[in-house]
Amino acid sequence: MIVRRHNRVIVQGMTGRQGRFWTERMIDCGTTVVAGVSPGKGGQEACGRPVYDSAADAQAAVGFDTSVLFVPPAGAMAASLDAIAAGTRLLVMLTEHVPVQDVMEIMAAAKAAGCRVVGPNTAGLVTPGEGFVGIMPGFNDNIFRPGDIGVVSRSGSLGTLISLNLVAAGHGQSAFIGIGGDPIIGTSFADALSAFEADPGTRAVIMVGEIGGALEEAAAEVAASMSKPVLAFIAGRSAPAGKRMGHAGAIVAGNAGSYDGKRQALEAAGVSVLDLPSDVGPVLQARLDDLPSGD
Amino acid sequence: MNFEEYAAKPVLAAAGIPVPESRLVTDADGAAEAARALGPAVVKAQVPIGGRGKAGGIRLVDNPVDAADAAKDILDLEIGGWPVERLLVEQQCRLQAEYYAAILNDAASKGPLLLFSTMGGVDIEEVAVRDASLIRRTAIPIETGLTEAAAAAAIAGFDLACDSDALVALLVNLYQAYRANDAELLEINPLGVTDDGRIIALDCKFILDDSSLPRRADLAAQGVPERQSALEERGKAVGLRFIELDGSVGILANGAGLTMTTMDAVTHYGGRPANFLEIGGDAYTKAIPALEIVLDHPGVKSLLVNFCGAFARTDVMTEGVVKALQAVKPDVPVFFSIHGTGEAEAIKMVREDLGLEPCATMDEAVQLAVEAAR
């Protein structure tokens, strides 16, 4: 789930307004975008890349291992199944409001094919110095710089703020992984923590969560056995119970998904939980200073 | 979207799951007439919330006079903030057992999950707290659906008062109803076994997946719209997600995560947020109505604009807000924090067009807004 320059990326829905806008930026940033897919527009060209009717056609013509979806909710399942059947190894679903039972069908097909899904409702993936896939400002060096801190976030806007504070404090990212704000998503915090633990370019991890669901609690179990320091910020401490706070997944029902429950689980696992996004610099420095030296 | 019992049970009936004969009424006369037709009955408040029994919203009646009395009492109730306006009058059943069955969207298995227990008729969360092993959890592969074999395995080992084949068939039908209606949750509690061994759904909770509303418009017309304040209604009418809170710092921020965090920071520095309002994506084009709604909240004493541009460009959002501020001319102080994509142009706009200086950090803007709202 860490995107690299050698990954060959197709953009499903490239010919739309947002598809074009972000494809241009991905290409400028160094991402290897090889083709677009828009049913009925095969044979055209967009952003200097060939456009195919289907992912299967794109696979036969140019070959790819990664697909990013700029497709509205009603078409998300067909586009996803097309990409999975065509053999994509990574599927990045930006689309918000995909019917949840469609998402489950996509997850089942992806699992059977050995394909990793990121999202839905994610802002995407960034690897500073290599490229990005999605709708994050991978090109803005106040927010993303090559470094050794892994960042994983449910929210795009809040992930951006944490990244901004991280860069302002003199650090950079090994990778940014946006997992998405939906209740059922392909890649969890626990998956991302495991990937960062295994990544030799990552020295510490910042997890940006929010109220609702149990992903942060599940991640705490992984964090407890990690060799690398983990920090977390959890949004929604002041949110009233029973209201969905923008993201479909961000709702506190009874005691499940509460801020206090998540914070306790993370702190018990040795995770440093930040009170404010601006605490990231000093708390990270303290955790890095505590690491045994590499000599 | 939640459905009241009277609107949820037809979803079961359409899938071949037996439900008691019933009438929906709105007054005591209607309740009496229904009881006359049905015989001994249950009068039930129709509200989209649990705990009706404890609140006095469910009464057993033997005759039309009792039914009218019960109806009068229940129609005077307010349950969890919902005034009771409708009653379901349902034929009584003689039961020998009460079970629990539900199918829901499960984040952990990323698929449908069947829950079954012979401890029905009570709050299932209390059963789970007492002894989780009393509830059998069966993950369902969505590519095959709930097969008869899987349903049989899900109820194996329970001491059942009903025919197990009939229960298997009912669970398979429940799964069909869950799939056919884009349910987030479809729950029968209690699932009754009558004295003569028939299985019947005595209550039903149905939650429709909100992301499926566009393709379930007919069904959604039977659901209960979310309860909203007048300001929240105005937000919804222009396509903005606005949640009214009881504080004094008005908030405009982009993205759900950043907006929640802005609320948290206001609270951290001793202030109280007046609202949640997400203005990312295309919402910046609605800056004028957004600003009007935030400022029409009577408690607002300061306004905090917090943009952190990723997908959303801060220059585009700021242009919308600057124009809106010029049009609306609020009489409360406004504080800006602008970072990320397009920040240089955005900051220039605020300086030149509004004569204001955006704060260097989000924390500074939050502290000033909290101070000004005191």
HADDOCK unambig.tbl for C-alpha pairs under 7 A between the chains (distance, minus, plus):
assign (segid A and resid 97 and name CA) (segid B and resid 211 and name CA) 4.71 0.50 0.50
assign (segid A and resid 98 and name CA) (segid B and resid 211 and name CA) 5.85 0.50 0.50
assign (segid A and resid 99 and name CA) (segid B and resid 209 and name CA) 6.99 0.50 0.50
assign (segid A and resid 99 and name CA) (segid B and resid 211 and name CA) 4.74 0.50 0.50
assign (segid A and resid 99 and name CA) (segid B and resid 212 and name CA) 4.85 0.50 0.50
assign (segid A and resid 100 and name CA) (segid B and resid 209 and name CA) 6.87 0.50 0.50
assign (segid A and resid 100 and name CA) (segid B and resid 211 and name CA) 6.93 0.50 0.50
assign (segid A and resid 101 and name CA) (segid B and resid 182 and name CA) 6.66 0.50 0.50
assign (segid A and resid 104 and name CA) (segid B and resid 110 and name CA) 5.91 0.50 0.50
assign (segid A and resid 104 and name CA) (segid B and resid 111 and name CA) 5.31 0.50 0.50
assign (segid A and resid 105 and name CA) (segid B and resid 142 and name CA) 6.36 0.50 0.50
assign (segid A and resid 105 and name CA) (segid B and resid 143 and name CA) 6.93 0.50 0.50
assign (segid A and resid 107 and name CA) (segid B and resid 110 and name CA) 6.99 0.50 0.50
assign (segid A and resid 108 and name CA) (segid B and resid 143 and name CA) 6.97 0.50 0.50
assign (segid A and resid 135 and name CA) (segid B and resid 311 and name CA) 5.08 0.50 0.50
assign (segid A and resid 136 and name CA) (segid B and resid 310 and name CA) 5.16 0.50 0.50
assign (segid A and resid 136 and name CA) (segid B and resid 311 and name CA) 5.63 0.50 0.50
assign (segid A and resid 137 and name CA) (segid B and resid 310 and name CA) 5.10 0.50 0.50
assign (segid A and resid 137 and name CA) (segid B and resid 311 and name CA) 6.76 0.50 0.50
assign (segid A and resid 137 and name CA) (segid B and resid 341 and name CA) 6.71 0.50 0.50
assign (segid A and resid 140 and name CA) (segid B and resid 341 and name CA) 6.92 0.50 0.50
assign (segid A and resid 143 and name CA) (segid B and resid 340 and name CA) 6.96 0.50 0.50
assign (segid A and resid 155 and name CA) (segid B and resid 257 and name CA) 5.21 0.50 0.50
assign (segid A and resid 156 and name CA) (segid B and resid 310 and name CA) 6.97 0.50 0.50
assign (segid A and resid 157 and name CA) (segid B and resid 254 and name CA) 6.90 0.50 0.50
assign (segid A and resid 157 and name CA) (segid B and resid 255 and name CA) 5.39 0.50 0.50
assign (segid A and resid 157 and name CA) (segid B and resid 257 and name CA) 6.23 0.50 0.50
assign (segid A and resid 157 and name CA) (segid B and resid 258 and name CA) 5.51 0.50 0.50
assign (segid A and resid 157 and name CA) (segid B and resid 308 and name CA) 6.23 0.50 0.50
assign (segid A and resid 157 and name CA) (segid B and resid 309 and name CA) 6.86 0.50 0.50
assign (segid A and resid 157 and name CA) (segid B and resid 310 and name CA) 6.17 0.50 0.50
assign (segid A and resid 158 and name CA) (segid B and resid 257 and name CA) 5.18 0.50 0.50
assign (segid A and resid 158 and name CA) (segid B and resid 258 and name CA) 4.64 0.50 0.50
assign (segid A and resid 160 and name CA) (segid B and resid 308 and name CA) 6.82 0.50 0.50
assign (segid A and resid 160 and name CA) (segid B and resid 310 and name CA) 6.34 0.50 0.50
assign (segid A and resid 161 and name CA) (segid B and resid 308 and name CA) 6.15 0.50 0.50
assign (segid A and resid 183 and name CA) (segid B and resid 107 and name CA) 6.39 0.50 0.50
assign (segid A and resid 184 and name CA) (segid B and resid 107 and name CA) 5.01 0.50 0.50
assign (segid A and resid 184 and name CA) (segid B and resid 110 and name CA) 6.02 0.50 0.50
assign (segid A and resid 235 and name CA) (segid B and resid 257 and name CA) 6.47 0.50 0.50
assign (segid A and resid 235 and name CA) (segid B and resid 260 and name CA) 5.88 0.50 0.50
assign (segid A and resid 235 and name CA) (segid B and resid 261 and name CA) 5.19 0.50 0.50
assign (segid A and resid 236 and name CA) (segid B and resid 260 and name CA) 5.22 0.50 0.50
assign (segid A and resid 236 and name CA) (segid B and resid 261 and name CA) 6.39 0.50 0.50
assign (segid A and resid 236 and name CA) (segid B and resid 264 and name CA) 6.41 0.50 0.50
assign (segid A and resid 237 and name CA) (segid B and resid 264 and name CA) 5.85 0.50 0.50
assign (segid A and resid 238 and name CA) (segid B and resid 263 and name CA) 6.47 0.50 0.50
assign (segid A and resid 238 and name CA) (segid B and resid 264 and name CA) 5.22 0.50 0.50
assign (segid A and resid 238 and name CA) (segid B and resid 267 and name CA) 6.72 0.50 0.50
assign (segid A and resid 245 and name CA) (segid B and resid 256 and name CA) 6.58 0.50 0.50
assign (segid A and resid 246 and name CA) (segid B and resid 241 and name CA) 6.89 0.50 0.50
assign (segid A and resid 246 and name CA) (segid B and resid 256 and name CA) 4.94 0.50 0.50
assign (segid A and resid 246 and name CA) (segid B and resid 278 and name CA) 6.97 0.50 0.50
assign (segid A and resid 247 and name CA) (segid B and resid 256 and name CA) 6.13 0.50 0.50
assign (segid A and resid 276 and name CA) (segid B and resid 265 and name CA) 6.71 0.50 0.50
